[in-house]
Amino acid sequence: MDTLTTPAYTTVSNHVIAEVRRNTSNDQNALIALRSFQPGDVISAFHPGTISAEPTYLTVQVGDSKHITLQPEFLQYINHSCDPNVFFDTTTMQLVALKPLTEGEEMTFFYPSTEWQMTQSFDCYCGRPKCLGQIVGASALTKQVQEQYRFTDYIQQKLAKKSAGKKVA
């Protein structure tokens, strides 16, 4: 392992299946798997901590004016990637593995999979071959890009309306 290019982490909190770790070079937190998971495995159940009409950078969209914070709270540390390995299924309220995860691997999800329009768009630097660059929400994705991802039932309904030429707010 090359210690000059590998970031150092400190453990913030442990949650049996995963732990929150802070990258000491940039102070960014991440959720790291403490065991392996296979595609389709349920990693964790979750439920709404709070429900609000307005989104924040910590909420997940489940309806036109319905945004939830995640409980257990440590799930909020799952960062974005354009090549995600987990998915928030807001119908079953389960965090599901999309691809094999190994112990020590960061859990990531595709933010537009749960957000129609991002409350705070951002430039993505995930470094993956299919990185989209600017992340603004599912409403801005082309059909070709949509086909590469799994979306919540709510976002799928919005995408279907848009595809059918119906006005979608």
N, C-alpha and C positions, 0 to 999 in steps of 0.2 A: 504494500500500500504506500502510495506517495503522499507523505504527510504535508508536503508543500502545496499540493493542489486539492487535497481532500479536506473539506471543511470539518472542523471539530464541533461536536455537539455536547450539550449538557442536558441531562434529563430534567424536565420540569415537573412531570407527573406521570405515574404509572397506573394503567387501567386494565390489567390482566391480559387483554387481547392486543393492546397497543399502548404506546407511551408518547406523550408530547415531549418533543426534544427541540431545543433552541440551537440554531446555528450560531456559533460564537462569532463568526466573521460578519454576519449581517443582522443578527438578532431576530431572524425570522423563525417562527415556530412551525413545526410540522408534526404530523401524526405518523408514527413508525410502527409497523406490524411487529408484534412479538412472537408470532407464530405464522406458519404457512397457511394459505387459503387457496382453494381451487375455484375456477370460474363457476359461478352460481351459488357458491357458499354464502350463507348469511353470516356476515361479520358481526353485526350488532343490530338489535331492534332500536328504534328511537321514537320519540314522541315530541309534540310541541311543548316548548318551555313557555313561550309567549306567542300570542297571535296578534298581528297588527295589520292595519289597512295599508300602511306605507312600508316599503322595503328599506332595509339598511344593508350595509356590507356584510352583516352577520346572519341575515335571514335567508330562507329558502322559500321560493314562491310556490304556493299550492292552489292559488285561485287568482282571479282578476284583481281583487283587492284583499288578498289573504296571503300573508307572509309569516312564517314561523321561525323561531329560534329553535335550535336543536338541543334535545336532551337525550342522552347524556351530553353535557356541555363540551366534553373533550372532542366530540365530532366536528366542532367548528374549526379545528386546526387541520382539517383536510384541505390541502391547497389545490389550486387549479393545475391541470395539464391538458394539452391538446391530444394527449395519448393516455387517457385515464385508465386506472386499474380498479376503481370502485364506482358504484352508482348508488345514489340516494333514490330508492323506490318510495315515493311519497304516497302511493296507494296502499302498499302493504306496511309502510313505515319500517323499512328494513334497509340497512346498508349492505349491498351485495357486491361480491367480487366479480369483476368483468373478465379478468385474466388471472393467471397464476401470480400469487404474491408470495414472496419468501420472507422469512424472518429477517428483520432489519431493513426492509424496503419501505420507502415512504408511500403512504396511501394518497392518491390524487383522484380528483373527479373533474369532469368537464363542466365548468360553471354554467354555460348555456343549456345544459341538460335540465336545469331547474329554473332558469331565469329567462323570461321573454325579453326584457330589456334590463340591462345591468344598471343598477343605481349608480355605480362608479365604474365606467368602462376603464380598461387598462391595456397597456402594452404587455403582451405575453413574452416571456423569455424562457419558456420551458425547454427550448433547445431540441425538441423532437422534430423529425423530418417533416411531419405534417402540421407544424405550428402555424396557427392562423394569424399570428402577429397581434392584431387588435381584437380584444374580446369585448363585445358590446351586448351580447344576448342572442337568443335563438331567432329573434325576429329578423336579424340581419344575415342569417346564414343562407347560402345558396342551396338549392335542392341537392346538388352534388355533395356538398359538405354535410348536409343533414343525413345522407345515407350512410355516413361513416360512424354515426353515434347513436347511442340509446338515449331516449328522452323520457321524462316523466309523462304520465298519462295527460296531465294538464297541458304541458308543452306540446305534446303530440296533437291534441285537439286544436290548439292555436295554429300549429303548422298546417294541419289539414284545412282549416278555414282559409288561411292565407293562400294555400295551393289551389283552392276552389275559387279563388278570386273574390272572396268575401272580405269586407273591411274588418280588420283586426286591430284593436286598440292595444 
